[in-house]
Amino acid sequence: MKKLLALLLLFGIVGCSNNEIPSHLLIDNGGVFYEAGSKKPFDGTSIENQDGSLFKRTYFSKGKITKAEEFYKSGSVKRILIKY
């Protein structure tokens, strides 16, 4: 029973996670971002790597940027931008 509950919890967490894609797959259309090939504004997170390390993570809601985080090569946060 515990294994079944743990499995259901895992599927719930994975199913509720945001969509995360590489930033080069997003298209900016007048400040509203779309995933390439989609007509629906993007909801989720984009990531950008530089020299094999995470450089930037950007959060979107209904195609609009809500938050952007930049990182040093060490992985520590360099800057956070929150848009209202």
C-alpha atoms as an extended CHARMM CRD file, in Angstrom:
* protein
*
        84  EXT
         1         1  MET       CA              0.0000000000        0.0000000000        0.0000000000  PROA      1               0.0000000000
         2         2  LYS       CA              2.8440000000        2.3920000000        0.8460000000  PROA      2               0.0000000000
         3         3  LYS       CA              4.4980000000        1.6880000000       -2.5180000000  PROA      3               0.0000000000
         4         4  LEU       CA              1.2640000000        2.4570000000       -4.3490000000  PROA      4               0.0000000000
         5         5  LEU       CA              0.8310000000        5.7190000000       -2.4480000000  PROA      5               0.0000000000
         6         6  ALA       CA              4.4430000000        6.7150000000       -3.1490000000  PROA      6               0.0000000000
         7         7  LEU       CA              3.9850000000        5.9360000000       -6.8490000000  PROA      7               0.0000000000
         8         8  LEU       CA              0.7950000000        8.0020000000       -7.0600000000  PROA      8               0.0000000000
         9         9  LEU       CA              2.5140000000       10.8900000000       -5.2780000000  PROA      9               0.0000000000
        10        10  LEU       CA              5.4210000000       10.7260000000       -7.7260000000  PROA      10              0.0000000000
        11        11  PHE       CA              3.0810000000       10.7980000000      -10.7340000000  PROA      11              0.0000000000
        12        12  GLY       CA              1.2340000000       13.7450000000       -9.1980000000  PROA      12              0.0000000000
        13        13  ILE       CA              4.4130000000       15.7200000000       -8.7370000000  PROA      13              0.0000000000
        14        14  VAL       CA              5.6780000000       14.9730000000      -12.2460000000  PROA      14              0.0000000000
        15        15  GLY       CA              2.2980000000       15.7050000000      -13.8060000000  PROA      15              0.0000000000
        16        16  CYS       CA              2.0210000000       19.0760000000      -12.0770000000  PROA      16              0.0000000000
        17        17  SER       CA              5.5310000000       20.2390000000      -12.9040000000  PROA      17              0.0000000000
        18        18  ASN       CA              5.9560000000       23.1720000000      -15.2510000000  PROA      18              0.0000000000
        19        19  ASN       CA              7.0040000000       22.7200000000      -18.8360000000  PROA      19              0.0000000000
        20        20  GLU       CA             10.7710000000       23.4380000000      -19.1200000000  PROA      20              0.0000000000
        21        21  ILE       CA             12.3550000000       23.9190000000      -22.5430000000  PROA      21              0.0000000000
        22        22  PRO       CA             15.5570000000       25.3970000000      -23.9860000000  PROA      22              0.0000000000
        23        23  SER       CA             15.2240000000       29.1370000000      -24.6300000000  PROA      23              0.0000000000
        24        24  HSD       CA             16.0540000000       28.8330000000      -28.3440000000  PROA      24              0.0000000000
        25        25  LEU       CA             12.7270000000       27.0150000000      -28.8710000000  PROA      25              0.0000000000
        26        26  LEU       CA             10.7290000000       30.1320000000      -27.9230000000  PROA      26              0.0000000000
        27        27  ILE       CA              9.5560000000       32.7580000000      -30.3820000000  PROA      27              0.0000000000
        28        28  ASP       CA              8.9370000000       36.3550000000      -29.2620000000  PROA      28              0.0000000000
        29        29  ASN       CA              5.8810000000       37.8550000000      -30.9500000000  PROA      29              0.0000000000
        30        30  GLY       CA              5.5950000000       41.4180000000      -29.6710000000  PROA      30              0.0000000000
        31        31  GLY       CA              6.4510000000       40.5540000000      -26.0710000000  PROA      31              0.0000000000
        32        32  VAL       CA              4.3590000000       37.3750000000      -25.9860000000  PROA      32              0.0000000000
        33        33  PHE       CA              6.3690000000       34.1560000000      -26.2300000000  PROA      33              0.0000000000
        34        34  TYR       CA              5.2810000000       30.9850000000      -28.0210000000  PROA      34              0.0000000000
        35        35  GLU       CA              6.9080000000       27.5910000000      -28.2610000000  PROA      35              0.0000000000
        36        36  ALA       CA              8.0480000000       27.0060000000      -31.8530000000  PROA      36              0.0000000000
        37        37  GLY       CA              5.1540000000       25.5080000000      -33.8260000000  PROA      37              0.0000000000
        38        38  SER       CA              2.5110000000       26.4210000000      -31.2300000000  PROA      38              0.0000000000
        39        39  LYS       CA             -0.2300000000       29.0380000000      -31.3930000000  PROA      39              0.0000000000
        40        40  LYS       CA             -0.7730000000       28.9840000000      -27.6370000000  PROA      40              0.0000000000
        41        41  PRO       CA              1.2120000000       31.4420000000      -25.4470000000  PROA      41              0.0000000000
        42        42  PHE       CA              3.9250000000       29.5890000000      -23.5220000000  PROA      42              0.0000000000
        43        43  ASP       CA              3.4020000000       28.6270000000      -19.8720000000  PROA      43              0.0000000000
        44        44  GLY       CA              6.4480000000       27.2060000000      -18.1600000000  PROA      44              0.0000000000
        45        45  THR       CA             10.1670000000       27.7420000000      -17.8430000000  PROA      45              0.0000000000
        46        46  SER       CA             12.9420000000       28.2150000000      -20.3460000000  PROA      46              0.0000000000
        47        47  ILE       CA             16.5850000000       27.5240000000      -19.6300000000  PROA      47              0.0000000000
        48        48  GLU       CA             19.7050000000       28.8370000000      -21.2830000000  PROA      48              0.0000000000
        49        49  ASN       CA             23.0780000000       27.1750000000      -20.9060000000  PROA      49              0.0000000000
        50        50  GLN       CA             26.4490000000       28.7710000000      -21.4970000000  PROA      50              0.0000000000
        51        51  ASP       CA             29.6710000000       26.7400000000      -21.6470000000  PROA      51              0.0000000000
        52        52  GLY       CA             27.8150000000       23.6870000000      -20.3220000000  PROA      52              0.0000000000
        53        53  SER       CA             26.4640000000       25.4280000000      -17.2140000000  PROA      53              0.0000000000
        54        54  LEU       CA             23.0480000000       26.8500000000      -16.4330000000  PROA      54              0.0000000000
        55        55  PHE       CA             23.2300000000       30.5560000000      -17.2440000000  PROA      55              0.0000000000
        56        56  LYS       CA             19.6200000000       31.7600000000      -17.2050000000  PROA      56              0.0000000000
        57        57  ARG       CA             16.1740000000       30.4600000000      -16.2250000000  PROA      57              0.0000000000
        58        58  THR       CA             13.1010000000       32.4350000000      -17.3120000000  PROA      58              0.0000000000
        59        59  TYR       CA              9.5470000000       31.8390000000      -16.0840000000  PROA      59              0.0000000000
        60        60  PHE       CA              6.5030000000       32.5180000000      -18.2900000000  PROA      60              0.0000000000
        61        61  SER       CA              2.7870000000       32.8010000000      -17.6520000000  PROA      61              0.0000000000
        62        62  LYS       CA              0.4490000000       33.1610000000      -20.6350000000  PROA      62              0.0000000000
        63        63  GLY       CA              3.4390000000       33.9960000000      -22.8200000000  PROA      63              0.0000000000
        64        64  LYS       CA              4.6890000000       36.8510000000      -20.6260000000  PROA      64              0.0000000000
        65        65  ILE       CA              7.9170000000       36.8310000000      -18.6220000000  PROA      65              0.0000000000
        66        66  THR       CA              7.1680000000       36.8390000000      -14.9040000000  PROA      66              0.0000000000
        67        67  LYS       CA             10.6420000000       36.1480000000      -13.5090000000  PROA      67              0.0000000000
        68        68  ALA       CA             14.2020000000       35.7200000000      -14.7830000000  PROA      68              0.0000000000
        69        69  GLU       CA             17.1830000000       34.3330000000      -12.8830000000  PROA      69              0.0000000000
        70        70  GLU       CA             20.8030000000       34.6310000000      -14.0080000000  PROA      70              0.0000000000
        71        71  PHE       CA             23.5370000000       32.4140000000      -12.5860000000  PROA      71              0.0000000000
        72        72  TYR       CA             27.3050000000       32.4680000000      -12.1920000000  PROA      72              0.0000000000
        73        73  LYS       CA             29.2590000000       29.4870000000      -13.5470000000  PROA      73              0.0000000000
        74        74  SER       CA             29.4550000000       28.1980000000       -9.9710000000  PROA      74              0.0000000000
        75        75  GLY       CA             25.6650000000       27.8460000000       -9.9700000000  PROA      75              0.0000000000
        76        76  SER       CA             24.9950000000       30.5860000000       -7.4470000000  PROA      76              0.0000000000
        77        77  VAL       CA             22.4120000000       33.2350000000       -8.2960000000  PROA      77              0.0000000000
        78        78  LYS       CA             23.8030000000       36.3700000000       -9.9100000000  PROA      78              0.0000000000
        79        79  ARG       CA             20.5960000000       38.3510000000      -10.4270000000  PROA      79              0.0000000000
        80        80  ILE       CA             16.8100000000       37.9200000000      -10.1820000000  PROA      80              0.0000000000
        81        81  LEU       CA             14.3500000000       40.0480000000      -12.1330000000  PROA      81              0.0000000000
        82        82  ILE       CA             10.6470000000       39.8930000000      -11.2190000000  PROA      82              0.0000000000
        83        83  LYS       CA              8.0700000000       41.5130000000      -13.5030000000  PROA      83              0.0000000000
        84        84  TYR       CA              4.6240000000       42.5210000000      -12.2770000000  PROA      84              0.0000000000
